[in-house]
Amino acid sequence: MSEYRLLAHLWTGKDGVRRRRGDVFTPPDSEVQRLLKVGAIVSADPNVAVSEPVSDGKPGRPRQTAPVAEWRKYAVESGKFNADEAEELTKAELIEILS
């Protein structure tokens, strides 16, 4: 059983113990793969390499709550619209088309 560092804000194990971000602990074997998959934990061993996320170079989709200007910028950067076309659309229209 290996030790892992918690990246999530909070995690309560089946044993009822609450752990907070940065805590080093040994989760149950039955939970390790799931927690690793969702990015909630990483190995606490400093010799284990952690891969960095790789960007595909495409612009990231804005959040639903982002200002309309960000949605227009995203529309242009995605290549689906030119600046004038994006300017004519509302935020709701941009979200619907680009989602």
N, C-alpha and C positions, 0 to 999 in steps of 0.2 A: 504494500500500500504506500503510495507516494503522497507527499504534501503538495498542496496547491494554494495559490494566493487568490483571494476573492476579488473580482473586478466589478461585480454587481454592487449596487448600493447596500443591499441587505439580502440575506438568505437565511431561511430557517430550515434546518434539517429535520428529518423525520424524528430525531431524538428531542426536538423542541428547542435546541440551542440556537440562538440567533447569532449570526456572524455578520460583520460589517466589512465594507470595502477595505482591502489591505490585510485582512486577517489571513493567517496561514493556518491551514487545517487539513485533515484527511477526511474527505467526503466518503460516504459508502461507495463501494465498487459499483453498485447498481446505478448510481447517479453520475459518476465521473464522465462518461461519454456524452450524456445529455448536457451537462454543465459546460463541457469543453465546446460542444457544437454550437451552443448559443452564446459563447464568449463570456460566460459568467466567471470562469476560472482560468488560470494559467499555472503551469508548473512553477513551484517555488524554488526549484533547483536552478541556481544561476548559470549552470553549465548547459541547460537546455535552451536551444535557440527558439525564439518566438518569431514567426514570420510576420512581416508587416503587410497590411492590406495593399494590394496592387491596384492602381487606378488604370482603367481602360482608356483614359484620355477623354472620355465623353463628359459633358457637363452633368453635374448631379441635379436630379429633379428637386425643385424647391418644395418646402413644406406647404401644406394646405394654407397655413396662416401667413405665408410670406406675402410681402406687398406685391401688387400687380406689376410693378417695375421689374422685380426679380423673375416673375413668370414671363414677362415679355422678353427679357434678356435670355432666358432659357429657351424660349421658342425660336429666337434668332440663332442662338448657338447650336441648337439641335438641327438646324438646317431646314426646318419645316416651314418657316416663314421668313420674309425679309422684315426689316424694321418697320416699314410703313404698314404692312399687313398686321403685324403683331400689335401695333399701336391702335388699330381699329377694333380689336377684340377686348371684351371684358375679361376680368379675372376668371369668372365662372366659365366662360367659353374656353379660355386657354386651358384651364384645369381639365375640362371635359375632353378636349381634343388631344391634349398631351399625356393623358393618363392611360 
